[in-house]
Amino acid sequence: MKFVSIRIITAEIKRLVGFYAAVTGVSPQWYTEDFAELVTEAGTLAIASERTMQLFAAGAARPAANASVIIELLVTDVDATYRKILPHIGEPLQQPTTMPWGNRSLLFRDPDGNLVNLFTPVSEAAIAKFARYA
């Protein structure tokens, strides 16, 4: 099994795709007006309108209802990234902070309320752990 993507269901697809494009610097690939992807080397962030759920199991996913998942994105320098994206994210839940497990992390919410963690490994162990993404 190989991990491929995370998909966010939203009521405002253009807004959410635009937000993630601004935060990540990745240009979205639009396949329909209801589905876009931001493709990275490590995986894909797919964003779909709630209308797409009619093709799966209607009502199984509810836009802006997440309270347990954190979307985590590895960045080269979380402090520099924070300064760059601040106009897009507003006040974060946590400004860049070095965590006990060796990552420097920034935590904020996307426009739908989903938690997003941008992080940079800073300890030897964390740098080694994420070396395959360098």
N, C-alpha and C positions, 0 to 999 in steps of 0.2 A: 504494500500500500504506500502511496506517495501523497503527501499533503500538497494540494493544489491551490486552494483559495478559501477566503472568507467572503461571505456575501452579506451585505447589509440591505435590508428591505426598508424603504423610505417612502414617505408621502410626498417628498419634495426632491426628486432625483437631481434636477439641475443644480439646486443649491448644494446638495451634499457632494456631488461629483466635483463641483467647482471648489468646495472647501478642501477636499482631499487633494486635488490637483495643486492648489496653492500651498498646502502644508508639505506635501511630498516632493513637489517639483516634477512629478510624473504626469505626462500628457495622457488624458483618458482616451481609451478606444471605445467609441460608441458603436454598438451593434444594432440597436433600435432606439427609439425615443424612451424606452422603458428599461434599458440595460446598457451599462458601461463597465469597463474594467480599467484598473490602473495596474499594469503589469510590471513587476520588478524581477530581479534575478532570483530572489528567494521564494516568491509566491505572488499571488494576485489578490488584489482587493476588488471584489465585484460589488457593484451597487445596482440595485434594481428597484423599480417602482412597486408599490403594493399591488398593482394590477397583475404583475407576473405571478403572484401567489395563486391566482385563479387557475393557472396551469399546473400547479402542484397540488396543494391541499388548502383550499380556500380558508383563510382565517388562521392558519397554523403559525404564521409570523405576523406580528403587529409592529408597525413602524414606531420608533421612538419608545420602545418598551423594555429595552435592555437594562438590566441592573446587576449583571454578574460577569460579563465578558469585558476584557480589556484588549484593545487592538494595540499591539506593540510593534514599534518600528525602530530599527537600529539606524542611528545616524552617526556621522563621523565626529561631530562636535555638538553636543546637545546645547551648550551655552550659546554658541553662535547661531544655531538653528532657532533657538528660543527668541533671540533678538530679531531674527529675520521674519518669523511667523507671528510674532505678537499681535500685529494688526488683524490677523485672521482669526486668532483663537480667543482674544480677549483675556480676561484675568484667569490664569490657570488655577487648578485645584492645588497644585504644588509646583513651585518654581524648581529649577534644576537643583537636585539634592543627591548627594552620594549615599547610596543605599548600602546596608551591611554586606550584601552579597557581591559588591564590587561594581555595580553599574551606577552611572550618574543619570538620573531620570527626571523627566518633566511630565507631569500628569495634567490633562485637561479634558474637556468634553467637546465632542463634535456638535454641530447644530441640532442633531437629533437626540443629544444627551448621552451618546455612547462614550465610554471612557477610552482615551488614547494615551499611551505612554511612549514618548520618544526617549531613547536611552543610548548612552555611549559607555562601553565597558572601560573602566579605569584601573581596576586592580589587575595584577598579573593573572590570576585565575580567570577572571571575567574576559580579559583580552584573549587568553588562550581558548576559552570556551567558544568565543565568537569569531575566531581567526578564519574559519572557513567562509565567512561572509565578506572578508576584507578584499 
